[in-house]
Amino acid sequence: MTSALRFDPIRLPPECEELRKEVRAFLAEEISRGTFDPHHPFSEENDNREFARRVGERGWLGITWPKKYGGHERSYLERYVVTEEMRVANAPTRRFFVADRQSGPVLLKYAPERIKMDILPRICRGEVCFSIGMSEPGSGSDLFAAKTKATKTDGGYLINGTKIWTTSAHIADYMIAVFRTSPPTKENRRHGLTQFLVDMKTPGIKVNPINQMSGQKEFNEVVFEDAFMPDDHVLGEIDGAWKQATSELAYERSGPERFLETYYVLTELVRSIGPNPDSRAAEGIGRLVAQLHTMRRMSVSVAGMLSAGKEPVVEAAIVKDIGTLWEQALPHRVRDLAAFVDPESTNHPALSEQLAFATKIAPKLTIQGGTTEVLRGIIARGLGLR
Ligand SMILES: Cc1cc2nc3c(=O)[nH]c(=O)nc-3n(C[C@H](O)[C@H](O)[C@H](O)COP(=O)(O)OP(=O)(O)OC[C@H]3O[C@@H](n4cnc5c(N)ncnc54)[C@H](O)[C@@H]3O)c2cc1C
């Protein structure tokens, strides 16, 4: 067994708590001006351009990036606090979340200077929305089986094929996608995929919505028919996307959004039960909060390690595995504890409505960002067990 698995005991420094106060005050102001309702996580307003711009104005997008690209050169831990507060408040982050978490860091590492100077400041101002084009019909977990083809032509590539489950493609300005530029080799079946920046306005791209049982309109099928990508939209090494996508996933898998997606049912339960729970309710809530606290320590630890320039891929997979199972089970646990809620309590209808919604979205939680089984494969490999 390897000794590589490690969670550094990181605590949020004082500047993070100052920032937390600022974010809370900003969100309270947004709630009072009617931008969003924190008790309605299912609101269509999760996509809100003006809110994105105002978050950008505060300096909370691209918070860790160099100033020359519009960033603020602050720490990942400060970014963690902003994400956590936005998530807990159910703020409408859809327009900027992926760009800030994932696409921007990819561009920073691999895009040509011209593209970085053009797009990164716009992400920081909350002006552009990104999506991720990895999954295809027939290749989800097995990303390296992707077939959507990029064929070399004069000055660029022609793209043909289909991406699926592409969150926010219907509102996105750009996508970062992997396309096949060469067949896999016998020695390396991961070889042959290249990462591209896709401008969603490119002729030959069609976005077809996929309806979800929760009623949300979140993700899509994206069809490419001879869509032209110029040479300078290649990100990093041709045929070498497999080396690049792994560290990207560490950012995707370990943040507070990986265990807080159904958190609102817990806060609504606590509000419903009130300040004097009986011993059974107190025990049930205490257990959930203790679990949450432990996961959060692990997740902060991963953020701290990312901040220190490490690549905690296995630790991030563990946070995602534990986190998504917890947030998936949470609506059921809260439903049990809701038996102790007085049916006359003022927010009883809100709790019922939230529980119904959380129950409908729960199945997806252990699939998005890598399924539980796949993550366990990664963890086992990291521990030297396979
Ligand atoms: C809400 C949501 C949003 C998403 N957003 C995006 C997005 O923006 N962009 C994007 O590219 N994709 C997105 N996805 C797709 C997601 O990444 C894939 O659904 C996921 O990778 C699983 O792929 P699949 O659906 O093809 O299932 P499969 O890979 O076919 O898996 C089917 C089952 O087989 C199991 N399995 C597969 N391989 C292994 C293995 N090696 N070992 C053990 N078990 C295995 C899986 O765990 C699963 O239970 C999203 C998915 C959801 C639910």
Ligand as a Chemical Component Dictionary entry (heavy atoms), coordinates in Angstrom:
data_LIG
# 
_chem_comp.id                   LIG 
_chem_comp.type                 NON-POLYMER 
_chem_comp.pdbx_formal_charge   0 
_chem_comp.three_letter_code    LIG 
# 
loop_
_chem_comp_atom.comp_id 
_chem_comp_atom.atom_id 
_chem_comp_atom.alt_atom_id 
_chem_comp_atom.type_symbol 
_chem_comp_atom.charge 
_chem_comp_atom.model_Cartn_x 
_chem_comp_atom.model_Cartn_y 
_chem_comp_atom.model_Cartn_z 
_chem_comp_atom.pdbx_ordinal 
LIG C1  C1  C 0 -26.279 16.355 -13.660 1  
LIG C2  C2  C 0 -25.185 15.918 -14.580 2  
LIG C3  C3  C 0 -24.416 16.860 -15.220 3  
LIG C4  C4  C 0 -23.402 16.457 -16.101 4  
LIG N1  N1  N 0 -22.687 17.428 -16.740 5  
LIG C5  C5  C 0 -21.744 17.068 -17.646 6  
LIG C6  C6  C 0 -21.040 18.053 -18.378 7  
LIG O1  O1  O 0 -21.248 19.263 -18.201 8  
LIG N2  N2  N 0 -20.141 17.660 -19.297 9  
LIG C7  C7  C 0 -19.871 16.341 -19.518 10 
LIG O2  O2  O 0 -19.011 16.058 -20.339 11 
LIG N3  N3  N 0 -20.537 15.363 -18.837 12 
LIG C8  C8  C 0 -21.468 15.700 -17.915 13 
LIG N4  N4  N 0 -22.165 14.727 -17.238 14 
LIG C9  C9  C 0 -21.949 13.348 -17.608 15 
LIG C10 C10 C 0 -21.256 12.530 -16.560 16 
LIG O3  O3  O 0 -19.909 12.903 -16.429 17 
LIG C11 C11 C 0 -21.415 11.071 -17.022 18 
LIG O4  O4  O 0 -22.806 10.778 -16.958 19 
LIG C12 C12 C 0 -20.666 10.142 -16.168 20 
LIG O5  O5  O 0 -19.319 10.267 -16.443 21 
LIG C13 C13 C 0 -21.126 8.688  -16.379 22 
LIG O6  O6  O 0 -21.094 8.338  -17.728 23 
LIG P1  P1  P 0 -22.296 7.543  -18.427 24 
LIG O7  O7  O 0 -23.552 8.277  -18.121 25 
LIG O8  O8  O 0 -21.921 7.309  -19.857 26 
LIG O9  O9  O 0 -22.387 6.159  -17.667 27 
LIG P2  P2  P 0 -21.398 4.872  -17.845 28 
LIG O10 O10 O 0 -19.982 5.349  -17.929 29 
LIG O11 O11 O 0 -21.944 4.076  -18.979 30 
LIG O12 O12 O 0 -21.634 4.144  -16.499 31 
LIG C14 C14 C 0 -22.747 3.279  -16.257 32 
LIG C15 C15 C 0 -22.499 2.534  -14.953 33 
LIG O13 O13 O 0 -21.284 1.729  -15.073 34 
LIG C16 C16 C 0 -20.383 2.038  -14.027 35 
LIG N5  N5  N 0 -18.989 1.995  -14.526 36 
LIG C17 C17 C 0 -18.539 2.534  -15.685 37 
LIG N6  N6  N 0 -17.197 2.350  -15.808 38 
LIG C18 C18 C 0 -16.808 1.699  -14.684 39 
LIG C19 C19 C 0 -15.526 1.228  -14.192 40 
LIG N7  N7  N 0 -14.390 1.413  -14.881 41 
LIG N8  N8  N 0 -15.503 0.600  -12.987 42 
LIG C20 C20 C 0 -16.648 0.408  -12.277 43 
LIG N9  N9  N 0 -17.872 0.817  -12.683 44 
LIG C21 C21 C 0 -17.946 1.464  -13.860 45 
LIG C22 C22 C 0 -20.726 3.457  -13.613 46 
LIG O14 O14 O 0 -20.349 3.716  -12.281 47 
LIG C23 C23 C 0 -22.237 3.493  -13.771 48 
LIG O15 O15 O 0 -22.870 2.976  -12.629 49 
LIG C24 C24 C 0 -23.157 15.087 -16.338 50 
LIG C25 C25 C 0 -23.940 14.111 -15.687 51 
LIG C26 C26 C 0 -24.948 14.515 -14.822 52 
LIG C27 C27 C 0 -25.757 13.476 -14.132 53 
# 
loop_
_chem_comp_bond.comp_id 
_chem_comp_bond.atom_id_1 
_chem_comp_bond.atom_id_2 
_chem_comp_bond.value_order 
_chem_comp_bond.pdbx_ordinal 
LIG C1  C2  SING 1  
LIG C2  C3  SING 2  
LIG C2  C26 DOUB 3  
LIG C3  C4  DOUB 4  
LIG C4  N1  SING 5  
LIG C4  C24 SING 6  
LIG N1  C5  DOUB 7  
LIG C5  C6  SING 8  
LIG C5  C8  SING 9  
LIG C6  O1  DOUB 10 
LIG C6  N2  SING 11 
LIG N2  C7  SING 12 
LIG C7  O2  DOUB 13 
LIG C7  N3  SING 14 
LIG N3  C8  DOUB 15 
LIG C8  N4  SING 16 
LIG N4  C9  SING 17 
LIG N4  C24 SING 18 
LIG C9  C10 SING 19 
LIG C10 O3  SING 20 
LIG C10 C11 SING 21 
LIG C11 O4  SING 22 
LIG C11 C12 SING 23 
LIG C12 O5  SING 24 
LIG C12 C13 SING 25 
LIG C13 O6  SING 26 
LIG O6  P1  SING 27 
LIG P1  O7  DOUB 28 
LIG P1  O8  SING 29 
LIG P1  O9  SING 30 
LIG O9  P2  SING 31 
LIG P2  O10 DOUB 32 
LIG P2  O11 SING 33 
LIG P2  O12 SING 34 
LIG O12 C14 SING 35 
LIG C14 C15 SING 36 
LIG C15 O13 SING 37 
LIG C15 C23 SING 38 
LIG O13 C16 SING 39 
LIG C16 N5  SING 40 
LIG C16 C22 SING 41 
LIG N5  C17 SING 42 
LIG N5  C21 SING 43 
LIG C17 N6  DOUB 44 
LIG N6  C18 SING 45 
LIG C18 C19 SING 46 
LIG C18 C21 DOUB 47 
LIG C19 N7  SING 48 
LIG C19 N8  DOUB 49 
LIG N8  C20 SING 50 
LIG C20 N9  DOUB 51 
LIG N9  C21 SING 52 
LIG C22 O14 SING 53 
LIG C22 C23 SING 54 
LIG C23 O15 SING 55 
LIG C24 C25 DOUB 56 
LIG C25 C26 SING 57 
LIG C26 C27 SING 58 
# 
